[in-house]
Amino acid sequence: MNNSEVVEKFPALRVAICEKLISTLSEIKSGKVFRGVLWIIGEYVETLPTISETMREIRKVLGEIPILASEQRLLDEASGGGVLKEGDGESKEKEKEKAKAGRPRVLADGTYATETAYTGVTAAQLEAVKAAVKPPLRSE
């Protein structure tokens, strides 16, 4: 018998089970488990205060949104916080021009793709982003 079956078979325990699931959201590290818990909470949480509390907890678990922008900000901070040094202006301009100068290419299957120059991220920058404090669900 899985959790959703327990919640369905024992309606008297639904509130207590949902409260326990909500309180443990911040400890969940697995995406599959988190999806299952969200499904149960979505099905059986019925009162407005509990829904509001659930949304607050989910927001804590997800962290800063949008996720991609927060990761990019961490990368920028790791690479020097956006402070330009002498001579960096020219190289950054060249990188931007290369990124804009994408050329269409014909792929083997006959479809078109745009080829752009992508500036690489150093291993130190990636390690800094990985070492940043993240919610458990996003830590891996």
C-alpha atoms as an extended CHARMM CRD file, in Angstrom:
* protein
*
       140  EXT
         1         1  MET       CA              0.0000000000        0.0000000000        0.0000000000  PROA      1               0.0000000000
         2         2  ASN       CA              1.5450000000        3.3220000000       -1.0480000000  PROA      2               0.0000000000
         3         3  ASN       CA              0.9960000000        6.7750000000        0.4820000000  PROA      3               0.0000000000
         4         4  SER       CA             -1.7820000000        7.8280000000       -1.8740000000  PROA      4               0.0000000000
         5         5  GLU       CA             -3.7030000000        4.6530000000       -1.0360000000  PROA      5               0.0000000000
         6         6  VAL       CA             -3.3310000000        5.3460000000        2.6910000000  PROA      6               0.0000000000
         7         7  VAL       CA             -4.6330000000        8.8870000000        2.2730000000  PROA      7               0.0000000000
         8         8  GLU       CA             -7.5740000000        7.6090000000        0.1970000000  PROA      8               0.0000000000
         9         9  LYS       CA             -8.5150000000        4.7570000000        2.5540000000  PROA      9               0.0000000000
        10        10  PHE       CA             -8.2850000000        6.7480000000        5.8050000000  PROA      10              0.0000000000
        11        11  PRO       CA            -10.0330000000       10.0920000000        5.2950000000  PROA      11              0.0000000000
        12        12  ALA       CA             -9.7660000000       10.8900000000        9.0120000000  PROA      12              0.0000000000
        13        13  LEU       CA             -5.9610000000       10.9500000000        8.7050000000  PROA      13              0.0000000000
        14        14  ARG       CA             -5.7880000000       13.1180000000        5.5540000000  PROA      14              0.0000000000
        15        15  VAL       CA             -5.1990000000       16.3890000000        7.3750000000  PROA      15              0.0000000000
        16        16  ALA       CA             -2.4710000000       14.9390000000        9.5940000000  PROA      16              0.0000000000
        17        17  ILE       CA             -0.7500000000       13.1800000000        6.6790000000  PROA      17              0.0000000000
        18        18  CYS       CA             -0.8430000000       16.3030000000        4.5110000000  PROA      18              0.0000000000
        19        19  GLU       CA              0.5220000000       18.4700000000        7.3410000000  PROA      19              0.0000000000
        20        20  LYS       CA              3.3850000000       16.0250000000        7.8490000000  PROA      20              0.0000000000
        21        21  LEU       CA              4.1290000000       15.9570000000        4.1230000000  PROA      21              0.0000000000
        22        22  ILE       CA              4.1130000000       19.7630000000        3.9650000000  PROA      22              0.0000000000
        23        23  SER       CA              6.4670000000       20.0230000000        6.9370000000  PROA      23              0.0000000000
        24        24  THR       CA              8.9420000000       17.6080000000        5.3410000000  PROA      24              0.0000000000
        25        25  LEU       CA              9.0210000000       19.2120000000        1.8660000000  PROA      25              0.0000000000
        26        26  SER       CA             12.3050000000       20.9820000000        2.6280000000  PROA      26              0.0000000000
        27        27  GLU       CA             14.0110000000       17.6610000000        3.4090000000  PROA      27              0.0000000000
        28        28  ILE       CA             13.1440000000       15.9120000000        0.1230000000  PROA      28              0.0000000000
        29        29  LYS       CA             16.0960000000       15.5020000000       -2.2410000000  PROA      29              0.0000000000
        30        30  SER       CA             14.5920000000       13.2240000000       -4.8910000000  PROA      30              0.0000000000
        31        31  GLY       CA             12.5650000000       14.6370000000       -7.7630000000  PROA      31              0.0000000000
        32        32  LYS       CA             10.3920000000       11.5050000000       -7.9640000000  PROA      32              0.0000000000
        33        33  VAL       CA              9.5240000000       11.6610000000       -4.2830000000  PROA      33              0.0000000000
        34        34  PHE       CA              8.8230000000       15.3930000000       -4.5330000000  PROA      34              0.0000000000
        35        35  ARG       CA              6.4600000000       14.7980000000       -7.4790000000  PROA      35              0.0000000000
        36        36  GLY       CA              4.5780000000       12.1370000000       -5.5130000000  PROA      36              0.0000000000
        37        37  VAL       CA              4.2500000000       14.3620000000       -2.4650000000  PROA      37              0.0000000000
        38        38  LEU       CA              3.0410000000       17.2600000000       -4.6260000000  PROA      38              0.0000000000
        39        39  TRP       CA              0.4220000000       15.0220000000       -6.1800000000  PROA      39              0.0000000000
        40        40  ILE       CA             -0.8740000000       13.8840000000       -2.7830000000  PROA      40              0.0000000000
        41        41  ILE       CA             -0.8950000000       17.4310000000       -1.4250000000  PROA      41              0.0000000000
        42        42  GLY       CA             -2.6240000000       18.7020000000       -4.5630000000  PROA      42              0.0000000000
        43        43  GLU       CA             -5.3390000000       16.0860000000       -4.2580000000  PROA      43              0.0000000000
        44        44  TYR       CA             -6.0690000000       16.2880000000       -0.5470000000  PROA      44              0.0000000000
        45        45  VAL       CA             -5.2200000000       19.7560000000        0.7840000000  PROA      45              0.0000000000
        46        46  GLU       CA             -8.5180000000       21.6110000000        0.8880000000  PROA      46              0.0000000000
        47        47  THR       CA             -8.3770000000       24.6190000000        3.2160000000  PROA      47              0.0000000000
        48        48  LEU       CA             -7.0780000000       28.0020000000        2.1190000000  PROA      48              0.0000000000
        49        49  PRO       CA             -4.5990000000       28.4170000000        5.0370000000  PROA      49              0.0000000000
        50        50  THR       CA             -3.1040000000       25.0000000000        4.3330000000  PROA      50              0.0000000000
        51        51  ILE       CA             -2.8550000000       25.7670000000        0.6090000000  PROA      51              0.0000000000
        52        52  SER       CA             -1.0710000000       29.0510000000        1.4300000000  PROA      52              0.0000000000
        53        53  GLU       CA              1.3210000000       27.2670000000        3.7860000000  PROA      53              0.0000000000
        54        54  THR       CA              1.9940000000       24.6310000000        1.1240000000  PROA      54              0.0000000000
        55        55  MET       CA              2.8240000000       27.2880000000       -1.4640000000  PROA      55              0.0000000000
        56        56  ARG       CA              5.2230000000       29.0130000000        0.9650000000  PROA      56              0.0000000000
        57        57  GLU       CA              7.0210000000       25.7250000000        1.6400000000  PROA      57              0.0000000000
        58        58  ILE       CA              7.2440000000       24.8560000000       -2.0600000000  PROA      58              0.0000000000
        59        59  ARG       CA              8.6850000000       28.3050000000       -2.7470000000  PROA      59              0.0000000000
        60        60  LYS       CA             11.3400000000       27.7250000000       -0.0430000000  PROA      60              0.0000000000
        61        61  VAL       CA             12.2440000000       24.3650000000       -1.5630000000  PROA      61              0.0000000000
        62        62  LEU       CA             12.5860000000       25.7390000000       -5.0880000000  PROA      62              0.0000000000
        63        63  GLY       CA             14.7240000000       28.7020000000       -4.0490000000  PROA      63              0.0000000000
        64        64  GLU       CA             15.2420000000       31.7850000000       -6.1600000000  PROA      64              0.0000000000
        65        65  ILE       CA             13.1500000000       31.8920000000       -9.3040000000  PROA      65              0.0000000000
        66        66  PRO       CA             13.8370000000       31.9470000000      -12.2160000000  PROA      66              0.0000000000
        67        67  ILE       CA             16.3470000000       29.1800000000      -11.5740000000  PROA      67              0.0000000000
        68        68  LEU       CA             18.4150000000       29.7820000000      -14.7000000000  PROA      68              0.0000000000
        69        69  ALA       CA             18.8310000000       33.4890000000      -13.9020000000  PROA      69              0.0000000000
        70        70  SER       CA             19.9720000000       32.7070000000      -10.3580000000  PROA      70              0.0000000000
        71        71  GLU       CA             22.5240000000       30.1920000000      -11.6600000000  PROA      71              0.0000000000
        72        72  GLN       CA             23.7660000000       32.7400000000      -14.2030000000  PROA      72              0.0000000000
        73        73  ARG       CA             24.1040000000       35.3640000000      -11.4660000000  PROA      73              0.0000000000
        74        74  LEU       CA             26.2310000000       32.9220000000       -9.4450000000  PROA      74              0.0000000000
        75        75  LEU       CA             28.4180000000       32.3120000000      -12.5140000000  PROA      75              0.0000000000
        76        76  ASP       CA             28.8100000000       36.0570000000      -13.0430000000  PROA      76              0.0000000000
        77        77  GLU       CA             29.8060000000       36.5490000000       -9.4100000000  PROA      77              0.0000000000
        78        78  ALA       CA             32.3190000000       33.7060000000       -9.6550000000  PROA      78              0.0000000000
        79        79  SER       CA             33.8890000000       35.2420000000      -12.7440000000  PROA      79              0.0000000000
        80        80  GLY       CA             34.5490000000       38.5820000000      -11.1020000000  PROA      80              0.0000000000
        81        81  GLY       CA             31.1680000000       40.1290000000      -10.5250000000  PROA      81              0.0000000000
        82        82  GLY       CA             31.0030000000       41.8570000000      -13.8640000000  PROA      82              0.0000000000
        83        83  VAL       CA             33.7850000000       44.3220000000      -13.0380000000  PROA      83              0.0000000000
        84        84  LEU       CA             35.6480000000       45.1350000000      -16.2390000000  PROA      84              0.0000000000
        85        85  LYS       CA             39.3910000000       45.2950000000      -16.1580000000  PROA      85              0.0000000000
        86        86  GLU       CA             41.4830000000       47.2650000000      -18.5980000000  PROA      86              0.0000000000
        87        87  GLY       CA             41.3740000000       45.6090000000      -22.0250000000  PROA      87              0.0000000000
        88        88  ASP       CA             38.3810000000       43.4170000000      -21.1160000000  PROA      88              0.0000000000
        89        89  GLY       CA             35.9670000000       45.6880000000      -22.9510000000  PROA      89              0.0000000000
        90        90  GLU       CA             37.3730000000       44.7760000000      -26.3380000000  PROA      90              0.0000000000
        91        91  SER       CA             37.3630000000       41.0310000000      -25.7080000000  PROA      91              0.0000000000
        92        92  LYS       CA             33.8070000000       41.1020000000      -24.3320000000  PROA      92              0.0000000000
        93        93  GLU       CA             32.6410000000       43.0460000000      -27.3950000000  PROA      93              0.0000000000
        94        94  LYS       CA             34.2690000000       40.4700000000      -29.6830000000  PROA      94              0.0000000000
        95        95  GLU       CA             32.5670000000       37.6470000000      -27.7880000000  PROA      95              0.0000000000
        96        96  LYS       CA             29.1870000000       39.3360000000      -28.1670000000  PROA      96              0.0000000000
        97        97  GLU       CA             29.7570000000       39.8310000000      -31.8920000000  PROA      97              0.0000000000
        98        98  LYS       CA             30.7230000000       36.1620000000      -32.2980000000  PROA      98              0.0000000000
        99        99  ALA       CA             27.6060000000       35.0790000000      -30.4250000000  PROA      99              0.0000000000
       100       100  LYS       CA             25.4170000000       37.2130000000      -32.6930000000  PROA      100             0.0000000000
       101       101  ALA       CA             27.1310000000       36.0350000000      -35.8770000000  PROA      101             0.0000000000
       102       102  GLY       CA             25.4260000000       32.6730000000      -36.0530000000  PROA      102             0.0000000000
       103       103  ARG       CA             25.4460000000       31.0080000000      -39.4480000000  PROA      103             0.0000000000
       104       104  PRO       CA             22.7920000000       28.5840000000      -40.6020000000  PROA      104             0.0000000000
       105       105  ARG       CA             24.0940000000       25.0850000000      -41.2510000000  PROA      105             0.0000000000
       106       106  VAL       CA             22.4020000000       22.1840000000      -42.9990000000  PROA      106             0.0000000000
       107       107  LEU       CA             22.4070000000       19.0930000000      -40.8110000000  PROA      107             0.0000000000
       108       108  ALA       CA             22.6760000000       15.4960000000      -42.0390000000  PROA      108             0.0000000000
       109       109  ASP       CA             18.9000000000       15.0390000000      -41.8810000000  PROA      109             0.0000000000
       110       110  GLY       CA             18.3090000000       18.1080000000      -44.0930000000  PROA      110             0.0000000000
       111       111  THR       CA             17.1750000000       20.4430000000      -41.3080000000  PROA      111             0.0000000000
       112       112  TYR       CA             18.7610000000       23.7860000000      -40.5430000000  PROA      112             0.0000000000
       113       113  ALA       CA             20.5900000000       24.7540000000      -37.3710000000  PROA      113             0.0000000000
       114       114  THR       CA             22.2680000000       27.9720000000      -36.2870000000  PROA      114             0.0000000000
       115       115  GLU       CA             25.8730000000       27.7160000000      -35.2660000000  PROA      115             0.0000000000
       116       116  THR       CA             27.0080000000       30.2660000000      -32.7030000000  PROA      116             0.0000000000
       117       117  ALA       CA             30.1920000000       30.8910000000      -30.8120000000  PROA      117             0.0000000000
       118       118  TYR       CA             29.7120000000       30.0000000000      -27.1790000000  PROA      118             0.0000000000
       119       119  THR       CA             32.0690000000       31.2630000000      -24.5300000000  PROA      119             0.0000000000
       120       120  GLY       CA             33.1390000000       28.5450000000      -22.1490000000  PROA      120             0.0000000000
       121       121  VAL       CA             32.7910000000       28.5390000000      -18.4000000000  PROA      121             0.0000000000
       122       122  THR       CA             35.8740000000       27.6720000000      -16.3820000000  PROA      122             0.0000000000
       123       123  ALA       CA             35.9450000000       24.7560000000      -13.9870000000  PROA      123             0.0000000000
       124       124  ALA       CA             36.4920000000       27.1520000000      -11.0760000000  PROA      124             0.0000000000
       125       125  GLN       CA             33.3040000000       29.0330000000      -11.9750000000  PROA      125             0.0000000000
       126       126  LEU       CA             31.3180000000       25.7980000000      -12.1700000000  PROA      126             0.0000000000
       127       127  GLU       CA             32.6780000000       24.6750000000       -8.8050000000  PROA      127             0.0000000000
       128       128  ALA       CA             31.6740000000       28.0120000000       -7.2780000000  PROA      128             0.0000000000
       129       129  VAL       CA             28.1170000000       27.5610000000       -8.5510000000  PROA      129             0.0000000000
       130       130  LYS       CA             27.9950000000       23.9610000000       -7.3250000000  PROA      130             0.0000000000
       131       131  ALA       CA             29.3210000000       25.0010000000       -3.9120000000  PROA      131             0.0000000000
       132       132  ALA       CA             26.7050000000       27.7380000000       -3.5130000000  PROA      132             0.0000000000
       133       133  VAL       CA             24.0110000000       27.1150000000       -0.9420000000  PROA      133             0.0000000000
       134       134  LYS       CA             20.9880000000       25.6880000000       -2.7240000000  PROA      134             0.0000000000
       135       135  PRO       CA             17.7550000000       24.0740000000       -1.5810000000  PROA      135             0.0000000000
       136       136  PRO       CA             18.0430000000       20.2750000000       -1.1690000000  PROA      136             0.0000000000
       137       137  LEU       CA             15.9840000000       19.5160000000       -4.2610000000  PROA      137             0.0000000000
       138       138  ARG       CA             18.3780000000       21.5740000000       -6.4500000000  PROA      138             0.0000000000
       139       139  SER       CA             21.6120000000       20.6120000000       -4.7020000000  PROA      139             0.0000000000
       140       140  GLU       CA             22.5540000000       17.8170000000       -7.1100000000  PROA      140             0.0000000000
